[in-house]
Amino acid sequence: MTGAPAVPAPPYRRTYAQVAEDLGTDSERGLASGEAAARLEREGPNTLPAARRRGPLARFLLQFHSPLIYVLLVSAAVTALLGDRVDAAVIMGVVVANALVGFAQEARAERALVALAAMTRTVTTVVRDGRPRRLPSDALVRGDLVTLEAGDKVPADLRLVRASELQVDESALTGESAPVAKDPGSALGDAVLADRRNMAYSGTFATYGQGAGIVTATGAATEIGLVHRLVDQATAVRTPLTRKIARFSRVVTVAILALAAVTFAVGVLRGQGVAEMVTAAVALAVGAIPEGLPALVTITLAFGVARMVRRNAIVRRLPAVETLGGTTVICTDKTGTLTRNEMTVTGVAAGGRLYEVTGTGYAPRGEVLLDGSPVGAAGHPALHACLLAGLACNDARVTEGEHGWTLVGDPTEGALAVSAAKAGAARDGVPERLDTIPFSSERQYMATLHAGGAVYVKGSVERILEMCDAQMGAGGRPEPLDRRAVAELAAAYGEQALRVLALARADAGPEADRLDAPPERPVFLGLQAMHDPPREEAARAVRACRTAGIQVKMITGDHAATARAIGDRIGLRGDVMTGAELAACPAADLPEAVERTAVFARVTPEQKLRLVRALQSRAHVIAMTGDGVNDAPALKQADIGVAMGRGGTEVAKEAADMILTDDDFASIEAAVEEGRGVFDNLVKFIVWALPANIGLGLVLMAAILGGGELPILPVQVLWLNMTAVLVLGLPFAVEPHDDDIMRRPPRDPSLPLLTGPLAARIMLVSSVLLAGAFGLFHWEQAHGASLAEARTVVVNVFAVTLLTYMFNCLSLDRPLLWHGVRRNPWIAAGVLALLVVQGVYTYVPGMNEVFGSAPLDGAAWARAVTVAVLSYVLVEVVKRVSLQVRGGAGEAVPGGAGKPAD
């Protein structure tokens, strides 16, 4: 085959058989692997064109688009006009350096986003060589046969060939909010996109049922690709915290400019020279503005996201990083999150007999035992019928490959297929399937119609018992159904933490070819009980969450007894509530009932949304896990929606804020820990950085109002901001978490970024800097030092005080001196770098000429260090007193320790 000919007419105007012929494919077996590879080579990957991005020059110039930079540019211009070209050059150098740092950081962030997009790319089920396989969506080509289930994202434009109650949400393309029922049917005439019922388009979502279709267009040739070419989808994401920081910076900028203007006016009115007052106002503006704050916030968030990726949590929306630290309740699924999602049938109840099934995993190695002796399905009609029903009403496939036995499909269905194989029931003994009613949480059953009229049904015990009047006896004949005995047996299995499915069979008659309604009066065949072992790490993670003051609530569709047993094993304590009890609970009583409940059983996805709202009404910050299409509303409603990367549907992933690559509850706990760490590091940095800006402003105001010489020049202020703040501030972005970070209660979301005690601490250090720097400036001059030497002392007072204060801020409520250096090597690197650059600033002649500095003797250094040590001691005393005052109250300081949660 040399290639796929072009489709002569739109695929929706042709039958699927004609489309298959035109594209050289088979509507049952799909393409051959070799042909698919050749087409991929010719046609390219199934991806949309990359969004147009700004060029390097535009991105660099945009680094100057900031109120803070505007102030610096104006300051440079004013300084140049006054004839001080060295100062103007230094200011411009700082502006350009800041732009280069921002440009590099933005480029790094873009590369990280590309990497994250690659990690979250869609995987789809495609039939090639007659066998289903999971492949990345970008590997699809025209002619591929793709299967769809509820929750799948349609990976390319498809001409449907099969549909069983398939509904597709096409709102992304058509704006229609209601899902559209699909029908492969016959060819259509001229029809607008919204009326093409025989098509499924790339980027839409299957919300219900099942189906399959032939790929007719990929990449830019799809309908969404046409839209993509018209709309540049690149948008800048700003988080609540970064918006708060940016707003804070704008307010500070306005306030400092106003203060600088007032200071200039006061100085001029008092008879000081205009040029001198302009220099003073520029120094005040440059010194008091925290120009490094937004950049450090972004860097800290970026490092947090990178650490989360390493711990199997991909953050899709940056606000999740901030919100995770305040999470108070985690609502989690059971299957696959708290358990391994590796189902193994361990017991079968059929014909009044209890059978044991040996073996684990998906390898069909094991036996079916009755009273300890191996038996085969052939000699036990009821057992054979029960196992055959599990095999027939089943879309999973278990195959043996190079790496052992693997499952394609649902783990529960995989367990049913393996149990049948262990007893000798083969798939070739199942008649051809003609139609399917797919499982849904509303129906709680799945039914399949087969050639000859046999209808097999599997589902929840309660639902199947409602449908049946008779059961199959040991000899294969119908007999009266003892519902109570079956329910008691299911409960007994549940108490052993086993998941139980009921199976039944009906006869629709040999002429039947469709299933339009539930089967009438099926015969109950038996139960299959399967074990899904809890994850070992889940119990540890639950304990860690409880210690951190975070409630964990398990939500499952399993029987209450099964849910309770699993909850007990992983350490969930509290009441158990069923979906029926939840539905009957009055709205006014629901929040309290949900608060005291730890396990929710037989809960529908719709009820998850009600649970989230009830908890949020009590001011909780909720993280909710979900994997199904119907989980999307609850994921969106939750403060943090968490989707499963392996077993989750594409709809759930699109609705979520975070995706777990390993579907493990322990990764949620790790992400919460990382979220707390990110917030702590941001608070630590802000508490550390602000005293320098406030202190510089206070020193300059005092000098101007006092009518004396400026203790520090604008270029010296910039030196401090670009050296001390940079080399000592960056280590906060990579600061490891405090040891007790998961032993203190969650952060109160209503608290401001800086609490009263922290604001008071900032003002304390600012006052020490004012007294020390201003006092030493005059002391040095009074004892014979030159103006340049006195100003150099002021610069070094700020530098070494910021150094010692950095150790204060490694923990905001307890001493952390040498341990801080040991756990974060960047601290030592920052200290060494600061000493080197301050030595260069003080003693290198060229630096003395550019910055107006001068060499200092040991006594001057000793006086500067004395101020720094005094600041360190004062802050440590305040921390110790605050800790004693709080006593056992458990009031946590952001970034420090609080009393462990009960």
C-alpha positions in Angstrom: 0.0 0.0 0.0 1.6 3.2 -1.1 -0.6 5.6 0.8 -4.0 6.6 2.0 -6.1 8.3 -0.7 -7.9 11.5 0.1 -11.5 11.1 1.2 -13.6 12.3 -1.8 -16.4 13.7 0.4 -16.7 14.7 4.0 -16.8 11.5 6.1 -20.1 12.4 7.7 -21.7 12.3 4.3 -20.5 8.7 3.6 -21.1 5.4 5.3 -18.4 4.2 7.6 -17.8 1.3 5.2 -17.1 3.8 2.4 -14.8 5.8 4.7 -12.9 2.6 5.7 -12.5 1.7 2.1 -11.3 5.2 1.2 -8.8 5.1 4.0 -7.6 1.6 3.4 -8.5 0.3 6.8 -10.7 -2.3 8.4 -13.6 -1.3 10.6 -13.0 -4.4 12.9 -9.3 -5.0 12.9 -8.0 -1.5 12.2 -4.7 -0.8 10.5 -1.7 -3.1 10.3 1.2 -1.8 12.6 3.6 -1.5 9.6 1.1 0.6 7.6 0.4 2.8 10.7 4.1 3.4 11.1 4.5 4.3 7.4 1.6 6.8 7.6 2.9 8.4 10.7 6.2 8.9 8.9 4.4 10.5 6.0 1.7 12.5 7.8 3.5 13.5 11.0 2.3 13.3 14.6 -1.3 14.0 15.7 -0.5 17.3 17.4 -1.7 20.8 17.0 0.7 23.4 15.8 2.6 25.1 18.6 1.1 28.3 19.7 2.9 31.4 18.4 5.2 32.7 21.1 7.0 36.0 21.4 10.5 36.1 20.1 13.5 36.4 22.4 13.8 40.2 21.8 10.1 40.8 22.6 10.4 38.7 25.8 13.5 40.6 26.8 11.9 44.0 26.3 8.9 42.9 28.3 11.1 42.5 31.3 11.2 46.3 31.6 7.4 46.4 31.7 7.0 46.9 35.5 6.3 49.9 37.8 9.4 49.0 39.8 11.6 49.1 36.7 10.0 52.4 35.5 11.1 54.0 38.8 14.6 52.8 38.3 14.7 54.0 34.7 13.4 57.4 35.7 16.0 57.5 38.5 18.8 56.7 36.0 17.6 59.4 33.7 17.4 62.0 36.5 20.8 61.0 37.8 22.3 61.3 34.3 20.8 64.8 33.8 22.4 65.9 37.0 25.8 64.9 35.5 26.4 61.8 37.7 27.0 59.5 34.8 28.6 56.8 36.9 25.6 56.4 39.1 23.3 56.5 36.1 25.4 53.8 34.4 25.3 51.6 37.5 21.5 52.0 37.8 21.0 51.1 34.1 23.4 48.1 34.6 21.2 46.9 37.5 18.1 47.3 35.3 19.6 45.3 32.5 20.9 42.6 34.8 17.5 42.3 36.3 16.0 41.9 32.8 18.5 39.3 31.9 17.7 37.3 35.1 13.9 37.6 34.4 14.5 36.6 30.7 16.4 33.5 31.7 13.8 32.5 34.3 11.0 32.9 31.8 12.8 30.7 29.3 13.3 28.1 32.0 9.6 28.2 32.9 8.6 27.7 29.3 10.8 24.7 29.0 9.3 23.3 32.2 5.8 23.8 30.9 6.7 22.0 27.7 8.1 19.1 29.8 4.9 19.0 31.9 2.7 19.0 28.8 4.7 16.0 27.6 4.1 14.2 30.9 0.3 14.7 30.8 -0.2 13.9 27.1 -3.3 11.9 26.3 -3.2 8.1 25.9 -5.9 6.4 23.8 -7.0 2.8 23.0 -6.4 2.0 19.3 -7.0 -1.3 17.5 -4.2 -2.4 15.3 -3.7 -5.9 13.8 -7.0 -6.7 15.4 -5.8 -6.2 18.9 -6.5 -3.2 21.2 -3.5 -1.4 22.6 -2.8 1.8 24.5 -0.8 4.4 22.6 -0.1 8.1 22.9 -2.6 10.1 21.0 0.1 11.8 18.9 0.9 8.4 17.4 -2.6 8.2 15.7 -2.9 8.3 11.9 -5.8 8.5 9.5 -7.4 5.0 9.2 -6.7 4.0 12.8 -9.6 2.4 14.7 -10.1 4.1 18.1 -12.3 2.9 20.9 -14.0 5.3 23.2 -15.4 4.9 26.7 -17.1 7.3 29.1 -14.5 9.8 30.3 -12.2 9.5 27.3 -11.0 12.5 25.4 -11.6 12.1 21.7 -8.0 12.1 20.3 -8.7 12.9 16.6 -11.7 13.4 14.3 -13.5 10.1 14.0 -16.2 8.6 11.7 -18.0 6.4 14.2 -18.5 2.7 13.3 -20.1 1.6 16.6 -21.9 3.3 19.4 -23.6 1.9 22.5 -25.4 4.8 24.2 -22.5 6.9 23.3 -22.8 10.6 24.3 -20.2 13.3 23.6 -19.7 16.7 25.1 -19.0 18.9 22.2 -19.2 22.2 24.0 -15.6 23.0 23.2 -16.5 23.2 19.5 -20.2 23.9 19.3 -21.0 25.7 22.6 -23.8 23.2 23.2 -23.8 22.5 26.9 -25.8 19.2 26.7 -23.9 16.0 25.6 -24.9 14.8 22.1 -26.1 11.3 21.6 -24.2 9.6 18.8 -25.4 7.2 16.1 -23.0 5.7 13.5 -26.1 5.3 11.3 -25.9 6.0 7.6 -24.5 8.9 5.7 -25.8 12.4 6.3 -26.5 15.2 3.9 -25.3 18.7 4.5 -25.2 19.1 8.2 -23.6 21.7 10.5 -21.1 20.4 12.9 -23.5 20.2 15.9 -25.8 17.9 13.9 -23.2 15.4 12.7 -24.3 12.5 14.9 -22.1 10.0 13.2 -18.9 11.9 14.0 -16.8 12.5 17.1 -14.3 15.4 17.0 -10.9 15.9 18.5 -10.9 17.7 21.8 -14.4 16.7 22.8 -15.2 14.2 25.6 -17.1 11.0 25.7 -19.4 11.4 28.7 -21.5 8.2 28.5 -21.5 4.8 26.9 -19.0 3.3 24.5 -18.1 3.5 20.9 -15.4 3.1 18.2 -14.5 5.2 15.1 -12.1 5.5 12.3 -9.7 8.4 12.4 -10.4 10.7 9.4 -8.3 13.7 10.4 -5.4 14.4 12.7 -3.5 17.4 14.0 -4.1 20.7 12.3 -6.6 19.1 9.8 -9.1 18.4 12.6 -12.0 20.7 13.3 -10.3 21.9 16.5 -7.2 22.4 14.5 -9.0 24.9 12.3 -10.1 26.8 15.4 -6.6 26.6 16.7 -5.2 28.4 13.7 -7.6 31.3 14.3 -7.0 31.7 18.0 -3.7 32.2 19.8 -4.3 30.1 22.9 -1.2 31.2 24.8 -2.2 32.9 28.0 -0.2 34.1 31.0 -1.2 32.4 34.2 -1.0 34.5 37.3 -1.8 33.0 40.7 -3.6 34.6 43.6 -0.3 34.8 45.5 1.7 36.4 42.7 -1.2 38.8 42.1 -1.1 39.7 45.8 2.6 40.2 45.6 2.4 42.3 42.5 -0.4 44.4 44.1 1.8 44.8 47.2 4.7 45.9 45.0 2.5 48.5 43.2 1.2 49.9 46.5 4.7 50.1 47.9 5.9 51.8 44.7 3.2 54.4 44.9 3.8 54.9 48.7 7.6 55.2 48.2 7.2 57.7 45.3 4.8 59.8 47.4 7.2 59.6 50.3 10.2 60.5 48.1 8.2 63.5 46.7 7.3 64.7 50.2 10.9 64.3 51.3 12.2 66.3 48.3 9.7 69.1 49.1 10.6 69.2 52.8 14.3 69.3 52.0 13.9 72.1 49.4 11.7 74.1 51.7 14.4 73.8 54.4 16.9 75.4 52.0 18.8 72.3 50.8 19.9 72.2 47.2 17.6 70.8 44.5 20.2 68.5 43.1 21.1 67.2 46.5 17.4 66.5 47.2 16.9 64.8 43.9 19.7 62.5 44.7 18.2 61.9 48.1 14.7 61.2 46.7 16.2 58.8 44.1 18.1 56.9 46.9 15.0 56.7 48.9 12.9 55.4 46.0 15.5 52.9 44.9 16.3 51.7 48.5 12.7 51.2 49.7 11.3 49.4 46.7 11.5 45.5 47.1 12.3 45.0 43.4 13.5 41.4 44.0 10.3 40.2 45.6 8.2 39.2 42.5 11.2 37.3 41.0 11.9 35.4 44.1 8.2 34.4 44.5 8.2 33.0 41.0 11.5 31.2 41.5 10.2 29.7 44.8 7.0 28.5 43.1 8.9 27.0 40.2 11.2 25.0 42.6 8.1 23.8 44.4 6.5 22.6 41.2 9.7 20.8 40.3 9.9 19.1 43.6 6.2 18.0 43.3 6.9 16.4 39.9 9.7 14.4 41.5 7.2 13.2 44.1 4.7 12.1 41.4 2.4 15.1 41.5 2.0 17.2 38.4 0.5 20.7 39.1 -1.6 21.8 36.2 -2.6 25.1 37.7 -0.1 27.1 39.9 -2.7 28.2 42.5 -2.7 24.5 43.6 0.8 25.0 45.0 -0.4 27.8 47.2 -3.6 26.1 48.2 -2.2 22.7 49.0 -0.4 24.1 52.1 -3.8 25.0 53.6 -5.6 21.8 52.9 -7.7 20.7 55.9 -9.6 17.7 54.4 -8.6 15.1 51.8 -11.5 13.2 50.2 -10.1 10.2 48.4 -11.2 7.3 46.3 -10.5 3.8 47.6 -9.7 1.8 44.5 -6.2 2.4 43.1 -5.5 5.3 45.5 -5.6 3.7 48.9 -5.4 0.3 47.4 -3.2 -1.1 44.6 -6.0 -1.6 42.1 -4.7 -5.1 41.3 -7.8 -7.1 41.7 -7.7 -10.8 42.3 -10.8 -13.0 42.7 -10.4 -15.0 45.9 -13.9 -16.5 46.3 -16.9 -17.5 44.3 -20.3 -18.3 45.6 -22.5 -20.3 43.1 -25.2 -22.9 43.4 -25.1 -22.8 47.2 -21.4 -23.6 47.3 -18.4 -21.5 48.4 -15.3 -21.9 46.2 -11.8 -20.6 46.9 -9.6 -19.2 44.1 -5.8 -19.3 44.5 -3.2 -17.3 42.8 -2.5 -13.5 42.6 -2.2 -10.9 39.9 -3.3 -11.2 36.3 -1.4 -14.4 35.5 -4.0 -17.1 35.0 -2.1 -19.4 37.3 -4.0 -20.8 40.2 -6.8 -23.2 41.0 -10.5 -23.2 42.0 -10.9 -25.2 45.2 -14.0 -26.7 46.9 -13.4 -27.9 50.4 -9.7 -27.7 49.7 -9.8 -29.9 46.5 -9.3 -28.5 43.0 -12.3 -28.5 40.7 -13.0 -27.5 37.1 -15.9 -25.5 35.7 -17.1 -28.4 33.6 -18.3 -30.5 36.6 -20.0 -27.6 38.4 -22.7 -26.0 36.2 -23.5 -23.1 38.5 -19.8 -22.3 38.9 -19.3 -22.5 35.2 -22.3 -20.2 34.5 -21.1 -17.7 37.1 -17.5 -17.6 35.7 -18.8 -17.5 32.1 -21.0 -14.5 32.9 -18.0 -12.7 34.3 -16.1 -13.5 31.1 -18.9 -12.5 28.7 -19.9 -9.3 30.4 -16.4 -8.0 30.2 -14.3 -5.6 28.0 -10.9 -6.3 29.5 -8.2 -8.4 27.9 -5.3 -10.1 29.8 -2.4 -10.9 27.5 1.1 -12.4 28.0 4.0 -10.3 26.6 7.7 -9.9 27.1 7.3 -8.5 30.6 4.7 -11.0 31.8 0.9 -10.8 31.9 -0.6 -7.4 31.3 -4.1 -6.0 31.5 -5.8 -3.7 29.0 -9.0 -2.5 30.6 -10.6 -2.3 34.0 -8.9 -4.2 36.8 -12.2 -5.6 38.1 -13.0 -7.0 34.7 -9.5 -8.3 34.4 -9.9 -10.2 37.7 -13.1 -11.8 36.4 -11.3 -12.9 33.2 -8.5 -14.5 35.1 -10.8 -16.3 37.6 -12.6 -17.9 34.6 -9.3 -19.0 33.0 -8.2 -20.6 36.3 -11.3 -22.9 36.2 -10.9 -23.7 32.5 -13.6 -21.4 31.1 -12.4 -20.1 27.8 -13.4 -16.9 26.0 -14.1 -18.9 22.8 -17.0 -20.5 24.7 -18.7 -17.1 24.8 -21.2 -16.5 22.0 -20.6 -13.4 19.8 -21.6 -10.2 21.5 -24.3 -8.2 19.7 -25.0 -5.3 22.0 -24.0 -3.8 25.3 -25.5 -1.7 28.1 -22.3 -0.2 29.6 -21.9 0.1 33.3 -22.7 3.4 34.9 -22.8 4.6 38.5 -26.5 5.4 38.1 -27.4 1.9 36.8 -24.9 0.0 38.9 -24.8 -2.8 36.3 -23.5 -3.8 32.9 -25.4 -6.1 30.5 -24.3 -7.8 27.2 -26.5 -9.5 24.6 -25.0 -12.4 22.7 -25.9 -14.5 19.7 -28.7 -16.9 20.6 -30.3 -14.4 22.9 -28.2 -14.9 26.1 -28.0 -11.8 28.2 -25.3 -11.6 30.9 -25.4 -9.1 33.7 -22.9 -8.0 36.3 -23.2 -5.3 38.9 -23.7 -4.4 42.6 -25.2 -7.1 44.8 -28.2 -4.8 45.7 -29.0 -3.9 42.1 -28.7 -7.5 40.8 -30.9 -8.9 43.6 -33.5 -6.3 42.7 -33.7 -7.6 39.2 -33.8 -11.4 40.0 -36.5 -13.7 41.2 -34.7 -17.0 40.9 -31.2 -18.4 41.3 -29.2 -21.2 39.7 -28.9 -24.3 41.9 -25.8 -26.5 42.1 -27.1 -28.7 39.3 -27.8 -25.9 37.0 -31.5 -25.7 37.4 -33.4 -22.5 38.6 -34.7 -22.4 42.2 -36.2 -19.7 44.4 -33.8 -16.9 45.2 -32.9 -16.4 48.9 -32.1 -12.7 48.8 -31.4 -12.5 52.6 -28.8 -15.3 52.4 -27.1 -13.7 49.4 -27.0 -10.3 51.1 -25.6 -11.9 54.3 -22.9 -13.7 52.3 -22.0 -10.5 50.5 -21.7 -8.7 53.8 -19.5 -11.5 55.2 -17.2 -11.1 52.2 -17.2 -7.3 52.7 -16.1 -7.7 56.3 -13.0 -9.4 54.9 -12.3 -6.3 52.8 -13.4 -8.1 49.6 -15.1 -6.3 46.8 -18.2 -8.3 45.7 -19.9 -8.4 42.3 -23.1 -10.3 41.5 -23.8 -12.0 38.2 -26.9 -13.1 36.4 -28.2 -14.4 33.1 -31.4 -13.8 31.1 -32.8 -15.0 27.8 -33.9 -12.3 25.3 -34.8 -14.8 22.6 -32.9 -15.9 19.5 -34.2 -13.0 17.4 -33.0 -10.3 19.7 -30.2 -8.0 18.4 -30.4 -5.0 20.7 -30.6 -4.2 24.4 -32.8 -1.2 24.9 -33.9 -1.9 28.5 -32.8 -3.9 31.5 -33.1 -7.6 31.0 -36.3 -9.1 32.3 -36.3 -11.5 35.2 -32.7 -12.7 35.0 -31.5 -15.8 37.0 -29.1 -15.0 39.7 -25.8 -17.0 39.1 -23.6 -16.1 42.0 -21.1 -13.8 43.5 -17.4 -13.2 42.8 -15.4 -11.7 45.7 -12.1 -10.1 44.9 -9.3 -8.7 46.9 -7.6 -5.3 46.3 -4.8 -5.0 48.9 -4.3 -1.7 50.6 -1.1 0.1 49.6 1.5 -0.2 52.4 2.4 3.5 52.1 -1.3 4.6 52.3 -1.6 3.8 56.0 1.6 5.7 56.7 0.4 8.7 54.7 -3.0 8.6 56.5 -1.2 8.7 59.8 0.9 11.6 58.6 -2.1 13.5 57.5 -3.8 13.0 60.8 -0.7 14.2 62.6 -0.8 17.3 60.4 -4.3 18.1 61.4 -5.8 17.0 58.0 -8.9 14.9 58.0 -8.9 12.0 55.5 -12.3 10.7 54.2 -12.6 7.7 52.0 -15.3 7.7 49.3 -16.1 4.5 47.5 -18.8 2.7 45.6 -18.2 -0.5 47.5 -20.4 -2.2 50.0 -20.4 -0.5 53.5 -18.8 -3.6 55.1 -16.0 -3.7 52.5 -15.4 0.0 52.9 -15.3 -0.2 56.7 -12.8 -3.1 56.6 -10.5 -1.2 54.3 -10.8 1.9 56.4 -9.8 0.0 59.5 -6.8 -1.4 57.8 -5.4 2.0 56.8 -6.3 3.7 60.0 -9.5 5.7 59.2 -11.5 6.2 62.3 -15.0 7.6 62.4 -18.6 6.8 61.3 -19.5 5.0 58.0 -22.3 6.6 55.9 -23.9 5.0 52.8 -25.1 6.9 49.8 -28.7 6.1 50.8 -28.1 7.7 54.2 -26.4 10.6 52.5 -29.4 11.2 50.2 -31.8 11.0 53.2 -29.8 13.4 55.3 -31.4 16.9 55.6 -29.3 19.7 54.2 -29.1 21.5 57.5 -27.7 18.4 59.3 -25.4 17.3 56.5 -22.3 19.4 57.3 -22.1 18.0 60.9 -22.7 14.5 59.7 -20.1 14.7 57.0 -17.6 16.2 59.5 -17.8 13.1 61.8 -17.8 10.5 59.0 -14.6 9.0 57.8 -15.9 6.5 55.3 -18.6 6.9 52.7 -19.8 3.8 50.9 -22.1 3.2 47.9 -21.6 6.9 47.0 -22.4 8.2 43.5 -20.2 10.8 41.8 -23.1 13.3 42.1 -23.1 12.9 45.8 -19.4 13.7 45.9 -20.3 17.3 44.9 -22.7 17.5 47.8 -20.0 16.3 50.2 -17.5 18.9 49.0 -20.0 21.7 49.4 -21.0 20.5 52.9 -17.4 20.5 54.0 -16.7 23.9 52.4 -19.6 25.3 54.3 -17.6 24.6 57.5 -14.6 26.7 56.1 -12.6 23.6 55.1 -10.0 23.6 52.3 -10.8 20.5 50.3 -8.6 18.3 48.2 -10.8 15.8 46.3 -9.6 12.9 44.2 -11.5 11.5 41.2 -11.0 9.5 38.1 -14.4 9.2 36.4 -16.2 11.5 34.0 -18.9 12.2 36.6 -16.2 13.2 39.1 -15.5 16.4 37.2 -18.0 18.6 38.9 -16.7 17.6 42.4 -13.1 18.1 41.2 -13.9 21.6 40.0 -15.8 22.5 43.1 -13.0 21.3 45.4 -10.3 23.7 46.3 -7.8 21.2 44.9 -9.0 18.7 42.3 -6.7 15.7 42.1 -7.0 13.3 39.1 -5.4 9.9 38.6 -2.7 9.9 35.9 -2.9 6.2 35.2 -6.5 5.2 35.7 -8.2 8.6 35.4 -10.4 9.7 32.5 -9.3 12.6 30.4 -12.4 14.5 31.6 -11.2 14.2 35.2 -7.7 15.3 34.3 -9.0 18.4 32.5 -11.1 19.3 35.5 -8.3 18.7 38.0 -5.7 21.1 39.4 -3.2 18.3 40.0 -2.5 14.9 38.5 -0.9 12.0 40.3 1.3 10.0 38.0 1.3 7.0 40.3 -2.4 7.2 41.5 -1.1 6.8 45.0 -2.6 8.5 48.1 0.9 8.9 49.6 1.6 11.3 46.7 -1.2 13.6 47.8 0.3 13.7 51.3 3.7 14.4 49.7 2.1 17.2 47.6 0.5 18.8 50.7 3.9 18.7 52.4 5.5 20.4 49.4 2.7 23.0 49.3 3.3 23.8 53.0 7.0 24.0 52.3 6.6 26.4 49.4 4.4 28.7 51.5 6.8 28.6 54.4 9.7 29.5 52.2 7.8 32.4 50.7 6.9 33.8 54.1 10.5 33.3 55.3 11.9 35.2 52.4 9.4 38.1 52.7 10.0 38.4 56.5 13.8 38.4 55.8 13.8 40.8 52.8 11.4 43.6 54.0 13.6 44.9 56.9 16.3 45.9 54.4 13.9 48.0 52.3 12.2 49.5 55.3 15.5 50.1 57.1 17.0 51.8 54.1 14.0 54.1 53.8 14.1 55.0 57.5 17.8 55.7 57.4 17.4 58.0 54.3 14.3 59.8 55.8 16.1 60.4 59.0 19.1 61.9 57.2 16.9 64.1 55.0 14.7 65.3 57.8 17.8 65.9 59.9 19.4 68.0 57.2 22.7 66.1 57.1 24.6 64.1 54.5 23.0 61.0 53.0 24.3 57.9 54.8 24.0 55.8 51.6 24.0 56.7 47.9 21.6 55.4 45.3 24.3 53.2 43.6 25.2 51.8 47.0 21.5 50.9 47.6 21.4 49.1 44.3 24.6 47.3 45.2 22.9 46.0 48.3 19.8 45.0 46.4 21.7 43.2 43.7 24.2 41.4 45.9 23.1 40.8 49.5 19.5 40.3 48.6 20.3 38.1 45.6 23.0 35.8 47.1 21.3 35.5 50.5 17.7 35.5 49.2 18.0 32.7 46.6 18.8 30.0 49.2 15.3 30.5 50.6 13.9 29.1 47.3 15.6 25.8 47.9 15.3 25.7 51.7 14.3 22.2 52.9 11.1 21.8 54.8 11.1 22.1 58.6 11.2 18.8 60.3 7.8 19.4 61.9 6.1 20.7 58.8 3.6 17.8 58.9 3.2 17.9 62.7 1.4 21.2 62.8 -2.1 22.1 62.0 -3.0 23.5 58.6 -2.6 27.2 57.8 -5.7 29.3 58.4 -6.7 30.5 54.9 -8.2 33.7 56.4 -4.9 34.8 57.8 -2.9 37.5 55.9 0.4 36.7 54.3 2.2 38.4 57.2 0.6 38.0 60.7 0.9 40.6 63.4 3.8 39.0 65.2 5.8 38.7 61.9 5.0 42.3 61.0 6.2 43.4 64.5 9.4 41.4 63.9 10.0 43.1 60.6 9.7 46.5 62.3 12.0 45.4 65.1 14.8 44.5 62.7 14.2 47.6 60.6 14.5 49.7 63.8 17.8 47.9 64.7 19.1 48.7 61.2 18.0 52.4 61.5 19.7 52.8 64.9 22.8 50.8 64.0 23.4 52.3 60.5 22.4 55.9 61.2 24.2 55.8 64.6 27.5 54.3 63.2 27.4 56.7 60.3 27.6 59.7 62.6 29.9 57.9 65.1 32.5 57.1 62.3 32.5 60.7 61.1 32.8 62.0 64.7 35.9 59.9 65.2 37.7 61.0 62.1 36.4 58.7 59.4 35.8 60.1 55.9 32.3 60.4 54.4 33.2 57.5 52.0 34.3 55.3 54.9 31.2 56.1 57.0 29.0 55.2 54.0 30.9 52.0 53.5 30.2 51.1 57.2 26.5 51.7 56.6 26.5 49.4 53.6 28.3 46.7 55.5 26.0 47.1 58.5 23.1 46.2 56.2 25.0 43.4 54.6 26.1 41.6 57.7 22.8 42.2 59.5 21.0 40.6 56.6 23.4 37.7 56.9 22.7 37.0 60.6 19.0 37.7 60.1 18.9 35.1 57.4 19.7 32.5 60.2 16.9 33.9 62.2 14.5 33.3 59.3 15.5 29.7 58.5 12.9 29.0 61.2 10.5 31.7 62.3 9.9 30.4 65.8 12.9 28.3 66.9 16.8 28.4 66.7 18.2 26.9 63.6 21.8 28.0 63.2 24.3 25.3 62.3 21.6 22.7 61.5 20.3 25.1 58.9 23.7 25.3 57.2 24.1 21.5 57.3 20.6 20.8 55.7 20.9 23.5 53.0 24.4 23.8 51.5 23.3 26.9 49.6 23.2 28.8 52.9 27.0 28.3 53.3 27.5 29.2 49.6 25.4 32.4 50.1 27.4 33.4 53.2 30.7 32.8 51.4 29.5 34.7 48.4 28.4 37.7 50.4 31.7 37.9 52.3 33.6 37.8 49.0 31.5 40.5 47.2 31.5 42.8 50.2 35.3 42.4 50.4 35.5 43.3 46.8 33.2 46.3 47.3 35.2 47.5 50.3 38.8 47.0 49.2 39.1 46.9 45.4 40.1 50.3 44.1 38.0 50.2 41.0 34.9 49.4 43.1 35.8 52.3 45.5 35.8 54.7 42.5 32.5 53.5 41.0 30.5 53.0 44.2 32.1 55.6 46.4 33.3 53.0 49.0 36.5 53.0 51.0 38.6 50.4 52.8 37.8 49.8 56.5 39.9 48.7 59.4 39.1 45.8 61.7 37.5 48.0 64.4 34.9 49.4 61.9 34.1 45.8 60.8 33.8 44.8 64.5 31.2 47.6 65.1 29.2 46.6 62.0 29.2 42.9 63.2 28.2 44.0 66.7 25.0 45.5 65.2 24.3 42.3 63.3 24.9 40.1 66.3 22.6 42.3 68.4 19.9 42.0 65.8 20.3 38.2 65.8 20.1 37.9 69.6 17.1 40.2 69.8 15.1 38.2 67.3 16.0 34.9 69.0 14.9 36.3 72.3 11.6 37.4 70.8 11.1 33.9 69.2 11.8 32.2 72.6 9.4 34.5 74.5 6.7 34.1 71.8 7.1 30.3 72.1 6.7 30.4 75.8 3.7 32.7 75.6 2.0 30.4 73.2 2.9 27.5 75.5 0.8 24.5 74.6 -1.8 26.4 72.7 -0.6 25.1 69.4 -0.7 28.4 67.6 1.6 28.0 64.6 3.7 30.7 63.1 3.9 30.4 59.3 7.2 28.8 58.5 7.7 27.6 62.1 6.3 24.8 64.3 3.0 24.6 65.9 1.6 22.1 68.3 1.0 18.8 66.6 -2.6 18.2 65.7 -4.5 15.7 67.8 
